[in-house]
Amino acid sequence: MGKRKNSYDNILNAAEAVVLKVGAAHMTLDSVARKAGVSKGGLLYNFPTKEILLKAMVSRLIQCFEEERIKKIAKMKAEPAREIKARILSMLARNRRTDQSAAALLAAIACNPKLVEPIRKDGLKFMAEITTPALGFERKAIILLAAVGLHLQEILQVSCLNDKQRKSVIAELLRLADA
């Protein structure tokens, strides 16, 4: 089981690297197998189709953000806005793992927009779970939409914010979550 898990993760890492290098439209199972250093049969054993591979990339993206959110929550004191703050901070955490996993989102959208449905469902579930009455739906939505917008700009490398401005915007989002 350990070897299969390593092979599975290795293939996902390779798929993310291929997407970052050549773009989602040019990602092929052959190119992923080459990058992963596995046979096409080995890749097909784990991911019988490109769609299944893309779904796994999207699932891993959700898992990465969930793991990051849990880490952020563990470091925060108990307060009403802890959940939304952890979501903001986990979404905007800059690290190689989440940046590379975010390539899965772009691959899924480019190849089949229906593949992002799990991400949409995760967002809806999260919106329903945040029970901070002081925020209200509109404020909660605005805070999360701003964080998602900043995150997408960073994935696409079109953000116009410098590091100081970025930190200031994140601080303001966290302040709004407290209000």
Helices and strands as residue ranges (DSSP letters): H 2-22, G 24-26, H 29-36, H 40-46, H 50-75, H 82-91, H 96-111, G 113-116, H 117-129, H 136-155, H 163-178
